[in-house]
C-alpha cells in the first residue's frame, strides 16, 4: 500500500500527492460551485491536507488514480461518504 503526503485538495473527492492526482473511489462529492461543494472540499481538507495517507489503487479515471484512501488507519472514503449525503 503506497504512502504519500497530500499536497493539495482539489475538491471534495479529489486531491494531489507528489506526481499524482487521486480520486476517492465511490465518493460523489458535489462539484465546486454547486450546493455543498465548498463544504465537501473543506471537510476533505480538514481530514487529509498535509497529512500522510496510504492508498490502494482500484482504477483510473481522467488521468487520476481512483483509490481507497486511509489516514491514521481510518478510511477517508467512508468518512467522506458519511459527510456527503
N, C-alpha and C positions, 0 to 999 in steps of 0.2 A: 504494500500500500504506500504509494508515494506521499511525501510530505512537502509542504511549501508554505511560505509566508504570503498572506494576502496583501496585495499592494494597492488595489483599487476596487471599489464597489461600483458596478455599472448601473444595476437596477435591483429589484427585489429578488431576482433569481439568477443573476449573472455577476461574476467578479473576475478580477485578474490576479494571477500569480506570475512570477517571472517567466516570460516566454510562452505563456498560455492564457487563454480565456476559458473559464469554466462556467457551465450552466448547470444548475441544480436539477437532477433528474426528478421528474414527476412533481415539480413545483411550478405553479402557474400564477405568478405574481402579476398584478396589474402593471401595465406599461406606464412609464413616467408620462405625465400629462393627463393620465386617466385617474379617476377617483381611486384613491388608495395607493397609487404608485409611489408617491413620495414617502408615505409611511412604510411601505414594504421595503424600500431602499434603506430607510433609516433603521428598520428592525434588523436587516441583514448586516448593516454596518456595525451596529451595536454588538452583534453576535460574533463577527469574524474579522473586522478590519484590523490590519496589522498583527493578526494572530497567526500562529502556525496551524494549518489544517492538514488532515490526511484525507486522501480521496481514492475512490475506486472508480475508474472509468467504466462506463456502461455503453458508450456510443459517442457519436459525433453529430453535430448539427451546426450548419453555417460556420464552419471553421472553429467551432468551440468544442471542447471536451465536455460531454454530458457525464455527470458523475454523482455518486453517492459521496457525501462530504461529512466529515466529523471534525469537531473541535473539542478538545479535552475529553475525548471518548464519547461525546454525545452527538447524535445525528442532527446536522443542520437542516437536512431535507425535511425531517419530521417536524422540527421546530418551526420552520417556515410554513409548512402545510397547515400547522395548527394556527398560525397567525393570519394566514391569507385565506379567509373563508368568505 
